[in-house]
């Protein structure tokens, strides 16, 4: 099974990326996921279910430890060839 995760961390700071946002980027980029897209208002990544779920666990723990007050995420099952 393949999963796609979409997430944001808050609070937002339009002038400078907060520590929790930088941590989120590091976690997702280190997870060896496919189709990673990191942006200022939302982030997506996809990959095998076990890899995505492990990354989501690390993402939640590390961003909350780094000052995030809210992490919004959505996880979808994606079919073969679906992007």
mmCIF file of the N, C-alpha and C atoms, coordinates in Angstrom:
data_MODEL
# 
_entry.id   MODEL 
# 
loop_
_atom_site.group_PDB 
_atom_site.id 
_atom_site.type_symbol 
_atom_site.label_atom_id 
_atom_site.label_alt_id 
_atom_site.label_comp_id 
_atom_site.label_asym_id 
_atom_site.label_entity_id 
_atom_site.label_seq_id 
_atom_site.pdbx_PDB_ins_code 
_atom_site.Cartn_x 
_atom_site.Cartn_y 
_atom_site.Cartn_z 
_atom_site.occupancy 
_atom_site.B_iso_or_equiv 
_atom_site.pdbx_formal_charge 
_atom_site.auth_seq_id 
_atom_site.auth_comp_id 
_atom_site.auth_asym_id 
_atom_site.auth_atom_id 
_atom_site.pdbx_PDB_model_num 
ATOM 1   N N  . UNK A 1 1  ? 0.837  -1.176 0.000   1.00 0.00 ? 1  UNK A N  1 
ATOM 2   C CA . UNK A 1 1  ? 0.000  0.000  0.000   1.00 0.00 ? 1  UNK A CA 1 
ATOM 3   C C  . UNK A 1 1  ? 0.886  1.245  0.000   1.00 0.00 ? 1  UNK A C  1 
ATOM 4   N N  . UNK A 1 2  ? 0.457  2.235  -0.766  1.00 0.00 ? 2  UNK A N  1 
ATOM 5   C CA . UNK A 1 2  ? 1.144  3.528  -0.807  1.00 0.00 ? 2  UNK A CA 1 
ATOM 6   C C  . UNK A 1 2  ? 0.257  4.580  -0.159  1.00 0.00 ? 2  UNK A C  1 
ATOM 7   N N  . UNK A 1 3  ? 0.905  5.521  0.525   1.00 0.00 ? 3  UNK A N  1 
ATOM 8   C CA . UNK A 1 3  ? 0.189  6.592  1.201   1.00 0.00 ? 3  UNK A CA 1 
ATOM 9   C C  . UNK A 1 3  ? 0.745  7.946  0.781   1.00 0.00 ? 3  UNK A C  1 
ATOM 10  N N  . UNK A 1 4  ? -0.134 8.951  0.824   1.00 0.00 ? 4  UNK A N  1 
ATOM 11  C CA . UNK A 1 4  ? 0.286  10.343 0.633   1.00 0.00 ? 4  UNK A CA 1 
ATOM 12  C C  . UNK A 1 4  ? -0.066 11.089 1.910   1.00 0.00 ? 4  UNK A C  1 
ATOM 13  N N  . UNK A 1 5  ? 0.884  11.822 2.441   1.00 0.00 ? 5  UNK A N  1 
ATOM 14  C CA . UNK A 1 5  ? 0.641  12.646 3.619   1.00 0.00 ? 5  UNK A CA 1 
ATOM 15  C C  . UNK A 1 5  ? 0.755  14.119 3.208   1.00 0.00 ? 5  UNK A C  1 
ATOM 16  N N  . UNK A 1 6  ? -0.202 14.897 3.679   1.00 0.00 ? 6  UNK A N  1 
ATOM 17  C CA . UNK A 1 6  ? -0.181 16.342 3.507   1.00 0.00 ? 6  UNK A CA 1 
ATOM 18  C C  . UNK A 1 6  ? -0.212 16.935 4.905   1.00 0.00 ? 6  UNK A C  1 
ATOM 19  N N  . UNK A 1 7  ? 0.642  17.924 5.169   1.00 0.00 ? 7  UNK A N  1 
ATOM 20  C CA . UNK A 1 7  ? 0.674  18.465 6.527   1.00 0.00 ? 7  UNK A CA 1 
ATOM 21  C C  . UNK A 1 7  ? 1.109  19.919 6.553   1.00 0.00 ? 7  UNK A C  1 
ATOM 22  N N  . UNK A 1 8  ? 0.729  20.585 7.630   1.00 0.00 ? 8  UNK A N  1 
ATOM 23  C CA . UNK A 1 8  ? 1.209  21.922 7.949   1.00 0.00 ? 8  UNK A CA 1 
ATOM 24  C C  . UNK A 1 8  ? 1.506  21.967 9.442   1.00 0.00 ? 8  UNK A C  1 
ATOM 25  N N  . UNK A 1 9  ? 2.416  22.840 9.809   1.00 0.00 ? 9  UNK A N  1 
ATOM 26  C CA . UNK A 1 9  ? 2.710  23.067 11.227  1.00 0.00 ? 9  UNK A CA 1 
ATOM 27  C C  . UNK A 1 9  ? 2.445  24.537 11.532  1.00 0.00 ? 9  UNK A C  1 
ATOM 28  N N  . UNK A 1 10 ? 2.036  24.790 12.740  1.00 0.00 ? 10 UNK A N  1 
ATOM 29  C CA . UNK A 1 10 ? 1.745  26.162 13.165  1.00 0.00 ? 10 UNK A CA 1 
ATOM 30  C C  . UNK A 1 10 ? 2.395  26.412 14.505  1.00 0.00 ? 10 UNK A C  1 
ATOM 31  N N  . UNK A 1 11 ? 2.636  27.641 14.880  1.00 0.00 ? 11 UNK A N  1 
ATOM 32  C CA . UNK A 1 11 ? 2.180  28.882 14.265  1.00 0.00 ? 11 UNK A CA 1 
ATOM 33  C C  . UNK A 1 11 ? 3.017  29.259 13.045  1.00 0.00 ? 11 UNK A C  1 
ATOM 34  N N  . UNK A 1 12 ? 2.371  29.993 12.139  1.00 0.00 ? 12 UNK A N  1 
ATOM 35  C CA . UNK A 1 12 ? 3.025  30.479 10.936  1.00 0.00 ? 12 UNK A CA 1 
ATOM 36  C C  . UNK A 1 12 ? 3.855  31.710 11.256  1.00 0.00 ? 12 UNK A C  1 
ATOM 37  N N  . UNK A 1 13 ? 4.904  31.894 10.496  1.00 0.00 ? 13 UNK A N  1 
ATOM 38  C CA . UNK A 1 13 ? 5.685  33.124 10.540  1.00 0.00 ? 13 UNK A CA 1 
ATOM 39  C C  . UNK A 1 13 ? 6.101  33.407 9.106   1.00 0.00 ? 13 UNK A C  1 
ATOM 40  N N  . UNK A 1 14 ? 5.531  34.441 8.525   1.00 0.00 ? 14 UNK A N  1 
ATOM 41  C CA . UNK A 1 14 ? 5.807  34.736 7.122   1.00 0.00 ? 14 UNK A CA 1 
ATOM 42  C C  . UNK A 1 14 ? 7.173  35.373 6.897   1.00 0.00 ? 14 UNK A C  1 
ATOM 43  N N  . UNK A 1 15 ? 7.785  35.894 7.952   1.00 0.00 ? 15 UNK A N  1 
ATOM 44  C CA . UNK A 1 15 ? 9.085  36.541 7.806   1.00 0.00 ? 15 UNK A CA 1 
ATOM 45  C C  . UNK A 1 15 ? 10.252 35.562 7.887   1.00 0.00 ? 15 UNK A C  1 
ATOM 46  N N  . UNK A 1 16 ? 10.119 34.553 8.725   1.00 0.00 ? 16 UNK A N  1 
ATOM 47  C CA . UNK A 1 16 ? 11.209 33.606 8.939   1.00 0.00 ? 16 UNK A CA 1 
ATOM 48  C C  . UNK A 1 16 ? 10.620 32.236 9.287   1.00 0.00 ? 16 UNK A C  1 
ATOM 49  N N  . UNK A 1 17 ? 11.180 31.198 8.701   1.00 0.00 ? 17 UNK A N  1 
ATOM 50  C CA . UNK A 1 17 ? 10.688 29.849 8.991   1.00 0.00 ? 17 UNK A CA 1 
ATOM 51  C C  . UNK A 1 17 ? 10.941 29.505 10.457  1.00 0.00 ? 17 UNK A C  1 
ATOM 52  N N  . UNK A 1 18 ? 9.881  29.144 11.190  1.00 0.00 ? 18 UNK A N  1 
ATOM 53  C CA . UNK A 1 18 ? 10.070 28.781 12.592  1.00 0.00 ? 18 UNK A CA 1 
ATOM 54  C C  . UNK A 1 18 ? 10.799 27.445 12.733  1.00 0.00 ? 18 UNK A C  1 
ATOM 55  N N  . UNK A 1 19 ? 11.341 27.209 13.901  1.00 0.00 ? 19 UNK A N  1 
ATOM 56  C CA . UNK A 1 19 ? 12.119 25.988 14.154  1.00 0.00 ? 19 UNK A CA 1 
ATOM 57  C C  . UNK A 1 19 ? 11.310 24.737 13.833  1.00 0.00 ? 19 UNK A C  1 
ATOM 58  N N  . UNK A 1 20 ? 10.036 24.706 14.199  1.00 0.00 ? 20 UNK A N  1 
ATOM 59  C CA . UNK A 1 20 ? 9.236  23.503 13.947  1.00 0.00 ? 20 UNK A CA 1 
ATOM 60  C C  . UNK A 1 20 ? 9.054  23.233 12.461  1.00 0.00 ? 20 UNK A C  1 
ATOM 61  N N  . UNK A 1 21 ? 9.006  24.282 11.651  1.00 0.00 ? 21 UNK A N  1 
ATOM 62  C CA . UNK A 1 21 ? 8.885  24.093 10.202  1.00 0.00 ? 21 UNK A CA 1 
ATOM 63  C C  . UNK A 1 21 ? 10.183 23.532 9.623   1.00 0.00 ? 21 UNK A C  1 
ATOM 64  N N  . UNK A 1 22 ? 11.306 24.001 10.119  1.00 0.00 ? 22 UNK A N  1 
ATOM 65  C CA . UNK A 1 22 ? 12.595 23.479 9.656   1.00 0.00 ? 22 UNK A CA 1 
ATOM 66  C C  . UNK A 1 22 ? 12.775 22.021 10.065  1.00 0.00 ? 22 UNK A C  1 
ATOM 67  N N  . UNK A 1 23 ? 12.338 21.690 11.264  1.00 0.00 ? 23 UNK A N  1 
ATOM 68  C CA . UNK A 1 23 ? 12.405 20.303 11.732  1.00 0.00 ? 23 UNK A CA 1 
ATOM 69  C C  . UNK A 1 23 ? 11.514 19.414 10.867  1.00 0.00 ? 23 UNK A C  1 
ATOM 70  N N  . UNK A 1 24 ? 10.327 19.889 10.540  1.00 0.00 ? 24 UNK A N  1 
ATOM 71  C CA . UNK A 1 24 ? 9.414  19.115 9.685   1.00 0.00 ? 24 UNK A CA 1 
ATOM 72  C C  . UNK A 1 24 ? 10.072 18.808 8.346   1.00 0.00 ? 24 UNK A C  1 
ATOM 73  N N  . UNK A 1 25 ? 10.705 19.804 7.766   1.00 0.00 ? 25 UNK A N  1 
ATOM 74  C CA . UNK A 1 25 ? 11.390 19.609 6.480   1.00 0.00 ? 25 UNK A CA 1 
ATOM 75  C C  . UNK A 1 25 ? 12.494 18.571 6.612   1.00 0.00 ? 25 UNK A C  1 
ATOM 76  N N  . UNK A 1 26 ? 13.287 18.666 7.672   1.00 0.00 ? 26 UNK A N  1 
ATOM 77  C CA . UNK A 1 26 ? 14.378 17.702 7.888   1.00 0.00 ? 26 UNK A CA 1 
ATOM 78  C C  . UNK A 1 26 ? 13.843 16.279 8.032   1.00 0.00 ? 26 UNK A C  1 
ATOM 79  N N  . UNK A 1 27 ? 12.782 16.119 8.794   1.00 0.00 ? 27 UNK A N  1 
ATOM 80  C CA . UNK A 1 27 ? 12.202 14.783 9.013   1.00 0.00 ? 27 UNK A CA 1 
ATOM 81  C C  . UNK A 1 27 ? 11.724 14.183 7.699   1.00 0.00 ? 27 UNK A C  1 
ATOM 82  N N  . UNK A 1 28 ? 10.990 14.956 6.926   1.00 0.00 ? 28 UNK A N  1 
ATOM 83  C CA . UNK A 1 28 ? 10.424 14.441 5.676   1.00 0.00 ? 28 UNK A CA 1 
ATOM 84  C C  . UNK A 1 28 ? 11.519 14.163 4.655   1.00 0.00 ? 28 UNK A C  1 
ATOM 85  N N  . UNK A 1 29 ? 12.490 15.042 4.549   1.00 0.00 ? 29 UNK A N  1 
ATOM 86  C CA . UNK A 1 29 ? 13.564 14.816 3.575   1.00 0.00 ? 29 UNK A CA 1 
ATOM 87  C C  . UNK A 1 29 ? 14.447 13.633 3.966   1.00 0.00 ? 29 UNK A C  1 
ATOM 88  N N  . UNK A 1 30 ? 14.599 13.363 5.244   1.00 0.00 ? 30 UNK A N  1 
ATOM 89  C CA . UNK A 1 30 ? 15.425 12.240 5.700   1.00 0.00 ? 30 UNK A CA 1 
ATOM 90  C C  . UNK A 1 30 ? 14.701 10.901 5.606   1.00 0.00 ? 30 UNK A C  1 
ATOM 91  N N  . UNK A 1 31 ? 13.408 10.924 5.415   1.00 0.00 ? 31 UNK A N  1 
ATOM 92  C CA . UNK A 1 31 ? 12.601 9.695  5.451   1.00 0.00 ? 31 UNK A CA 1 
ATOM 93  C C  . UNK A 1 31 ? 12.655 8.879  4.167   1.00 0.00 ? 31 UNK A C  1 
ATOM 94  N N  . UNK A 1 32 ? 13.318 9.371  3.148   1.00 0.00 ? 32 UNK A N  1 
ATOM 95  C CA . UNK A 1 32 ? 13.422 8.661  1.869   1.00 0.00 ? 32 UNK A CA 1 
ATOM 96  C C  . UNK A 1 32 ? 12.050 8.366  1.280   1.00 0.00 ? 32 UNK A C  1 
ATOM 97  N N  . UNK A 1 33 ? 11.191 9.377  1.324   1.00 0.00 ? 33 UNK A N  1 
ATOM 98  C CA . UNK A 1 33 ? 9.867  9.277  0.714   1.00 0.00 ? 33 UNK A CA 1 
ATOM 99  C C  . UNK A 1 33 ? 9.942  9.735  -0.732  1.00 0.00 ? 33 UNK A C  1 
ATOM 100 N N  . UNK A 1 34 ? 8.921  9.386  -1.505  1.00 0.00 ? 34 UNK A N  1 
ATOM 101 C CA . UNK A 1 34 ? 8.840  9.775  -2.909  1.00 0.00 ? 34 UNK A CA 1 
ATOM 102 C C  . UNK A 1 34 ? 8.051  11.078 -3.030  1.00 0.00 ? 34 UNK A C  1 
ATOM 103 N N  . UNK A 1 35 ? 8.268  11.798 -4.080  1.00 0.00 ? 35 UNK A N  1 
ATOM 104 C CA . UNK A 1 35 ? 7.462  12.965 -4.433  1.00 0.00 ? 35 UNK A CA 1 
ATOM 105 C C  . UNK A 1 35 ? 7.292  13.936 -3.273  1.00 0.00 ? 35 UNK A C  1 
ATOM 106 N N  . UNK A 1 36 ? 8.379  14.304 -2.652  1.00 0.00 ? 36 UNK A N  1 
ATOM 107 C CA . UNK A 1 36 ? 8.343  15.252 -1.538  1.00 0.00 ? 36 UNK A CA 1 
ATOM 108 C C  . UNK A 1 36 ? 8.212  16.667 -2.097  1.00 0.00 ? 36 UNK A C  1 
ATOM 109 N N  . UNK A 1 37 ? 7.241  17.406 -1.581  1.00 0.00 ? 37 UNK A N  1 
ATOM 110 C CA . UNK A 1 37 ? 7.041  18.801 -1.963  1.00 0.00 ? 37 UNK A CA 1 
ATOM 111 C C  . UNK A 1 37 ? 6.868  19.608 -0.687  1.00 0.00 ? 37 UNK A C  1 
ATOM 112 N N  . UNK A 1 38 ? 7.872  20.402 -0.354  1.00 0.00 ? 38 UNK A N  1 
ATOM 113 C CA . UNK A 1 38 ? 7.853  21.197 0.872   1.00 0.00 ? 38 UNK A CA 1 
ATOM 114 C C  . UNK A 1 38 ? 7.677  22.658 0.481   1.00 0.00 ? 38 UNK A C  1 
ATOM 115 N N  . UNK A 1 39 ? 6.655  23.294 1.047   1.00 0.00 ? 39 UNK A N  1 
ATOM 116 C CA . UNK A 1 39 ? 6.394  24.694 0.734   1.00 0.00 ? 39 UNK A CA 1 
ATOM 117 C C  . UNK A 1 39 ? 6.021  25.482 1.977   1.00 0.00 ? 39 UNK A C  1 
ATOM 118 N N  . UNK A 1 40 ? 5.841  26.791 1.837   1.00 0.00 ? 40 UNK A N  1 
ATOM 119 C CA . UNK A 1 40 ? 5.573  27.623 3.010   1.00 0.00 ? 40 UNK A CA 1 
ATOM 120 C C  . UNK A 1 40 ? 4.187  27.406 3.630   1.00 0.00 ? 40 UNK A C  1 
ATOM 121 N N  . UNK A 1 41 ? 3.225  26.921 2.848   1.00 0.00 ? 41 UNK A N  1 
ATOM 122 C CA . UNK A 1 41 ? 1.864  26.783 3.369   1.00 0.00 ? 41 UNK A CA 1 
ATOM 123 C C  . UNK A 1 41 ? 1.359  25.353 3.390   1.00 0.00 ? 41 UNK A C  1 
ATOM 124 N N  . UNK A 1 42 ? 2.162  24.416 2.978   1.00 0.00 ? 42 UNK A N  1 
ATOM 125 C CA . UNK A 1 42 ? 1.749  23.025 2.986   1.00 0.00 ? 42 UNK A CA 1 
ATOM 126 C C  . UNK A 1 42 ? 2.841  22.152 2.419   1.00 0.00 ? 42 UNK A C  1 
ATOM 127 N N  . UNK A 1 43 ? 2.800  20.900 2.821   1.00 0.00 ? 43 UNK A N  1 
ATOM 128 C CA . UNK A 1 43 ? 3.842  19.954 2.442   1.00 0.00 ? 43 UNK A CA 1 
ATOM 129 C C  . UNK A 1 43 ? 3.198  18.637 2.095   1.00 0.00 ? 43 UNK A C  1 
ATOM 130 N N  . UNK A 1 44 ? 3.732  17.944 1.117   1.00 0.00 ? 44 UNK A N  1 
ATOM 131 C CA . UNK A 1 44 ? 3.236  16.622 0.761   1.00 0.00 ? 44 UNK A CA 1 
ATOM 132 C C  . UNK A 1 44 ? 4.400  15.686 0.521   1.00 0.00 ? 44 UNK A C  1 
ATOM 133 N N  . UNK A 1 45 ? 4.134  14.427 0.756   1.00 0.00 ? 45 UNK A N  1 
ATOM 134 C CA . UNK A 1 45 ? 5.108  13.381 0.457   1.00 0.00 ? 45 UNK A CA 1 
ATOM 135 C C  . UNK A 1 45 ? 4.337  12.087 0.319   1.00 0.00 ? 45 UNK A C  1 
ATOM 136 N N  . UNK A 1 46 ? 4.908  11.155 -0.402  1.00 0.00 ? 46 UNK A N  1 
ATOM 137 C CA . UNK A 1 46 ? 4.256  9.857  -0.522  1.00 0.00 ? 46 UNK A CA 1 
ATOM 138 C C  . UNK A 1 46 ? 5.301  8.765  -0.560  1.00 0.00 ? 46 UNK A C  1 
ATOM 139 N N  . UNK A 1 47 ? 4.829  7.558  -0.292  1.00 0.00 ? 47 UNK A N  1 
ATOM 140 C CA . UNK A 1 47 ? 5.723  6.419  -0.287  1.00 0.00 ? 47 UNK A CA 1 
ATOM 141 C C  . UNK A 1 47 ? 5.027  5.199  0.266   1.00 0.00 ? 47 UNK A C  1 
ATOM 142 N N  . UNK A 1 48 ? 5.785  4.147  0.493   1.00 0.00 ? 48 UNK A N  1 
ATOM 143 C CA . UNK A 1 48 ? 5.222  2.929  1.079   1.00 0.00 ? 48 UNK A CA 1 
ATOM 144 C C  . UNK A 1 48 ? 4.630  3.233  2.458   1.00 0.00 ? 48 UNK A C  1 
ATOM 145 N N  . UNK A 1 49 ? 3.564  2.544  2.801   1.00 0.00 ? 49 UNK A N  1 
ATOM 146 C CA . UNK A 1 49 ? 2.834  2.820  4.037   1.00 0.00 ? 49 UNK A CA 1 
ATOM 147 C C  . UNK A 1 49 ? 3.735  2.830  5.267   1.00 0.00 ? 49 UNK A C  1 
ATOM 148 N N  . UNK A 1 50 ? 4.563  1.837  5.438   1.00 0.00 ? 50 UNK A N  1 
ATOM 149 C CA . UNK A 1 50 ? 5.416  1.778  6.626   1.00 0.00 ? 50 UNK A CA 1 
ATOM 150 C C  . UNK A 1 50 ? 6.350  2.986  6.714   1.00 0.00 ? 50 UNK A C  1 
ATOM 151 N N  . UNK A 1 51 ? 6.892  3.409  5.589   1.00 0.00 ? 51 UNK A N  1 
ATOM 152 C CA . UNK A 1 51 ? 7.801  4.544  5.572   1.00 0.00 ? 51 UNK A CA 1 
ATOM 153 C C  . UNK A 1 51 ? 7.062  5.834  5.908   1.00 0.00 ? 51 UNK A C  1 
ATOM 154 N N  . UNK A 1 52 ? 5.885  6.017  5.324   1.00 0.00 ? 52 UNK A N  1 
ATOM 155 C CA . UNK A 1 52 ? 5.090  7.215  5.599   1.00 0.00 ? 52 UNK A CA 1 
ATOM 156 C C  . UNK A 1 52 ? 4.670  7.262  7.065   1.00 0.00 ? 52 UNK A C  1 
ATOM 157 N N  . UNK A 1 53 ? 4.186  6.145  7.596   1.00 0.00 ? 53 UNK A N  1 
ATOM 158 C CA . UNK A 1 53 ? 3.722  6.127  8.985   1.00 0.00 ? 53 UNK A CA 1 
ATOM 159 C C  . UNK A 1 53 ? 4.868  6.365  9.969   1.00 0.00 ? 53 UNK A C  1 
ATOM 160 N N  . UNK A 1 54 ? 6.022  5.834  9.677   1.00 0.00 ? 54 UNK A N  1 
ATOM 161 C CA . UNK A 1 54 ? 7.192  6.086  10.520  1.00 0.00 ? 54 UNK A CA 1 
ATOM 162 C C  . UNK A 1 54 ? 7.572  7.565  10.463  1.00 0.00 ? 54 UNK A C  1 
ATOM 163 N N  . UNK A 1 55 ? 7.516  8.144  9.273   1.00 0.00 ? 55 UNK A N  1 
ATOM 164 C CA . UNK A 1 55 ? 7.838  9.565  9.120   1.00 0.00 ? 55 UNK A CA 1 
ATOM 165 C C  . UNK A 1 55 ? 6.818  10.438 9.844   1.00 0.00 ? 55 UNK A C  1 
ATOM 166 N N  . UNK A 1 56 ? 5.544  10.087 9.778   1.00 0.00 ? 56 UNK A N  1 
ATOM 167 C CA . UNK A 1 56 ? 4.502  10.859 10.461  1.00 0.00 ? 56 UNK A CA 1 
ATOM 168 C C  . UNK A 1 56 ? 4.714  10.822 11.971  1.00 0.00 ? 56 UNK A C  1 
ATOM 169 N N  . UNK A 1 57 ? 5.065  9.669  12.505  1.00 0.00 ? 57 UNK A N  1 
ATOM 170 C CA . UNK A 1 57 ? 5.347  9.566  13.941  1.00 0.00 ? 57 UNK A CA 1 
ATOM 171 C C  . UNK A 1 57 ? 6.491  10.507 14.327  1.00 0.00 ? 57 UNK A C  1 
ATOM 172 N N  . UNK A 1 58 ? 7.579  10.458 13.580  1.00 0.00 ? 58 UNK A N  1 
ATOM 173 C CA . UNK A 1 58 ? 8.726  11.325 13.864  1.00 0.00 ? 58 UNK A CA 1 
ATOM 174 C C  . UNK A 1 58 ? 8.361  12.790 13.670  1.00 0.00 ? 58 UNK A C  1 
ATOM 175 N N  . UNK A 1 59 ? 7.591  13.080 12.626  1.00 0.00 ? 59 UNK A N  1 
ATOM 176 C CA . UNK A 1 59 ? 7.164  14.444 12.349  1.00 0.00 ? 59 UNK A CA 1 
ATOM 177 C C  . UNK A 1 59 ? 6.378  15.019 13.525  1.00 0.00 ? 59 UNK A C  1 
ATOM 178 N N  . UNK A 1 60 ? 5.407  14.282 14.016  1.00 0.00 ? 60 UNK A N  1 
ATOM 179 C CA . UNK A 1 60 ? 4.601  14.767 15.142  1.00 0.00 ? 60 UNK A CA 1 
ATOM 180 C C  . UNK A 1 60 ? 5.443  14.983 16.387  1.00 0.00 ? 60 UNK A C  1 
ATOM 181 N N  . UNK A 1 61 ? 6.233  14.001 16.732  1.00 0.00 ? 61 UNK A N  1 
ATOM 182 C CA . UNK A 1 61 ? 7.042  14.103 17.951  1.00 0.00 ? 61 UNK A CA 1 
ATOM 183 C C  . UNK A 1 61 ? 8.040  15.262 17.888  1.00 0.00 ? 61 UNK A C  1 
ATOM 184 N N  . UNK A 1 62 ? 8.743  15.359 16.776  1.00 0.00 ? 62 UNK A N  1 
ATOM 185 C CA . UNK A 1 62 ? 9.825  16.344 16.677  1.00 0.00 ? 62 UNK A CA 1 
ATOM 186 C C  . UNK A 1 62 ? 9.322  17.774 16.474  1.00 0.00 ? 62 UNK A C  1 
ATOM 187 N N  . UNK A 1 63 ? 8.252  17.950 15.701  1.00 0.00 ? 63 UNK A N  1 
ATOM 188 C CA . UNK A 1 63 ? 7.752  19.311 15.509  1.00 0.00 ? 63 UNK A CA 1 
ATOM 189 C C  . UNK A 1 63 ? 7.100  19.840 16.784  1.00 0.00 ? 63 UNK A C  1 
ATOM 190 N N  . UNK A 1 64 ? 6.384  18.998 17.499  1.00 0.00 ? 64 UNK A N  1 
ATOM 191 C CA . UNK A 1 64 ? 5.796  19.445 18.768  1.00 0.00 ? 64 UNK A CA 1 
ATOM 192 C C  . UNK A 1 64 ? 6.881  19.779 19.779  1.00 0.00 ? 64 UNK A C  1 
ATOM 193 N N  . UNK A 1 65 ? 7.938  18.978 19.802  1.00 0.00 ? 65 UNK A N  1 
ATOM 194 C CA . UNK A 1 65 ? 9.073  19.266 20.686  1.00 0.00 ? 65 UNK A CA 1 
ATOM 195 C C  . UNK A 1 65 ? 9.796  20.560 20.289  1.00 0.00 ? 65 UNK A C  1 
ATOM 196 N N  . UNK A 1 66 ? 9.640  20.971 19.030  1.00 0.00 ? 66 UNK A N  1 
ATOM 197 C CA . UNK A 1 66 ? 10.334 22.166 18.526  1.00 0.00 ? 66 UNK A CA 1 
ATOM 198 C C  . UNK A 1 66 ? 9.453  23.407 18.532  1.00 0.00 ? 66 UNK A C  1 
ATOM 199 N N  . UNK A 1 67 ? 8.302  23.332 19.191  1.00 0.00 ? 67 UNK A N  1 
ATOM 200 C CA . UNK A 1 67 ? 7.489  24.538 19.343  1.00 0.00 ? 67 UNK A CA 1 
ATOM 201 C C  . UNK A 1 67 ? 6.215  24.616 18.539  1.00 0.00 ? 67 UNK A C  1 
ATOM 202 N N  . UNK A 1 68 ? 5.903  23.617 17.741  1.00 0.00 ? 68 UNK A N  1 
ATOM 203 C CA . UNK A 1 68 ? 4.628  23.653 17.024  1.00 0.00 ? 68 UNK A CA 1 
ATOM 204 C C  . UNK A 1 68 ? 3.484  23.580 18.028  1.00 0.00 ? 68 UNK A C  1 
ATOM 205 N N  . UNK A 1 69 ? 2.469  24.385 17.790  1.00 0.00 ? 69 UNK A N  1 
ATOM 206 C CA . UNK A 1 69 ? 1.286  24.349 18.642  1.00 0.00 ? 69 UNK A CA 1 
ATOM 207 C C  . UNK A 1 69 ? 0.141  23.614 17.973  1.00 0.00 ? 69 UNK A C  1 
ATOM 208 N N  . UNK A 1 70 ? 0.288  23.362 16.678  1.00 0.00 ? 70 UNK A N  1 
ATOM 209 C CA . UNK A 1 70 ? -0.698 22.582 15.924  1.00 0.00 ? 70 UNK A CA 1 
ATOM 210 C C  . UNK A 1 70 ? -0.011 21.946 14.733  1.00 0.00 ? 70 UNK A C  1 
ATOM 211 N N  . UNK A 1 71 ? -0.333 20.694 14.501  1.00 0.00 ? 71 UNK A N  1 
ATOM 212 C CA . UNK A 1 71 ? 0.107  20.003 13.293  1.00 0.00 ? 71 UNK A CA 1 
ATOM 213 C C  . UNK A 1 71 ? -1.155 19.446 12.653  1.00 0.00 ? 71 UNK A C  1 
ATOM 214 N N  . UNK A 1 72 ? -1.454 19.915 11.459  1.00 0.00 ? 72 UNK A N  1 
ATOM 215 C CA . UNK A 1 72 ? -2.611 19.418 10.721  1.00 0.00 ? 72 UNK A CA 1 
ATOM 216 C C  . UNK A 1 72 ? -2.105 18.473 9.656   1.00 0.00 ? 72 UNK A C  1 
ATOM 217 N N  . UNK A 1 73 ? -2.709 17.288 9.598   1.00 0.00 ? 73 UNK A N  1 
ATOM 218 C CA . UNK A 1 73 ? -2.266 16.362 8.561   1.00 0.00 ? 73 UNK A CA 1 
ATOM 219 C C  . UNK A 1 73 ? -3.408 15.527 8.039   1.00 0.00 ? 73 UNK A C  1 
ATOM 220 N N  . UNK A 1 74 ? -3.201 15.076 6.844   1.00 0.00 ? 74 UNK A N  1 
ATOM 221 C CA . UNK A 1 74 ? -4.144 14.206 6.166   1.00 0.00 ? 74 UNK A CA 1 
ATOM 222 C C  . UNK A 1 74 ? -3.342 13.106 5.514   1.00 0.00 ? 74 UNK A C  1 
ATOM 223 N N  . UNK A 1 75 ? -3.810 11.879 5.660   1.00 0.00 ? 75 UNK A N  1 
ATOM 224 C CA . UNK A 1 75 ? -3.138 10.736 5.053   1.00 0.00 ? 75 UNK A CA 1 
ATOM 225 C C  . UNK A 1 75 ? -4.147 10.056 4.133   1.00 0.00 ? 75 UNK A C  1 
ATOM 226 N N  . UNK A 1 76 ? -3.746 9.839  2.881   1.00 0.00 ? 76 UNK A N  1 
ATOM 227 C CA . UNK A 1 76 ? -4.603 9.189  1.892   1.00 0.00 ? 76 UNK A CA 1 
ATOM 228 C C  . UNK A 1 76 ? -3.920 7.951  1.333   1.00 0.00 ? 76 UNK A C  1 
ATOM 229 N N  . UNK A 1 77 ? -4.712 6.931  1.096   1.00 0.00 ? 77 UNK A N  1 
ATOM 230 C CA . UNK A 1 77 ? -4.231 5.754  0.363   1.00 0.00 ? 77 UNK A CA 1 
ATOM 231 C C  . UNK A 1 77 ? -4.286 6.138  -1.112  1.00 0.00 ? 77 UNK A C  1 
ATOM 232 N N  . UNK A 1 78 ? -3.191 5.888  -1.825  1.00 0.00 ? 78 UNK A N  1 
ATOM 233 C CA . UNK A 1 78 ? -3.154 6.210  -3.249  1.00 0.00 ? 78 UNK A CA 1 
ATOM 234 C C  . UNK A 1 78 ? -2.964 4.923  -4.040  1.00 0.00 ? 78 UNK A C  1 
ATOM 235 N N  . UNK A 1 79 ? -3.559 4.905  -5.222  1.00 0.00 ? 79 UNK A N  1 
ATOM 236 C CA . UNK A 1 79 ? -3.459 3.745  -6.084  1.00 0.00 ? 79 UNK A CA 1 
ATOM 237 C C  . UNK A 1 79 ? -2.205 3.795  -6.924  1.00 0.00 ? 79 UNK A C  1 
ATOM 238 N N  . UNK A 1 80 ? -1.890 2.684  -7.531  1.00 0.00 ? 80 UNK A N  1 
ATOM 239 C CA . UNK A 1 80 ? -0.727 2.619  -8.417  1.00 0.00 ? 80 UNK A CA 1 
ATOM 240 C C  . UNK A 1 80 ? -0.891 3.630  -9.560  1.00 0.00 ? 80 UNK A C  1 
ATOM 241 N N  . UNK A 1 81 ? 0.138  4.392  -9.811  1.00 0.00 ? 81 UNK A N  1 
ATOM 242 C CA . UNK A 1 81 ? 0.121  5.365  -10.885 1.00 0.00 ? 81 UNK A CA 1 
ATOM 243 C C  . UNK A 1 81 ? -0.599 6.657  -10.553 1.00 0.00 ? 81 UNK A C  1 
ATOM 244 N N  . UNK A 1 82 ? -1.249 6.732  -9.409  1.00 0.00 ? 82 UNK A N  1 
ATOM 245 C CA . UNK A 1 82 ? -1.967 7.955  -9.004  1.00 0.00 ? 82 UNK A CA 1 
ATOM 246 C C  . UNK A 1 82 ? -0.992 8.921  -8.361  1.00 0.00 ? 82 UNK A C  1 
ATOM 247 N N  . UNK A 1 83 ? -1.054 10.163 -8.741  1.00 0.00 ? 83 UNK A N  1 
ATOM 248 C CA . UNK A 1 83 ? -0.191 11.201 -8.168  1.00 0.00 ? 83 UNK A CA 1 
ATOM 249 C C  . UNK A 1 83 ? -0.989 12.439 -7.894  1.00 0.00 ? 83 UNK A C  1 
# 
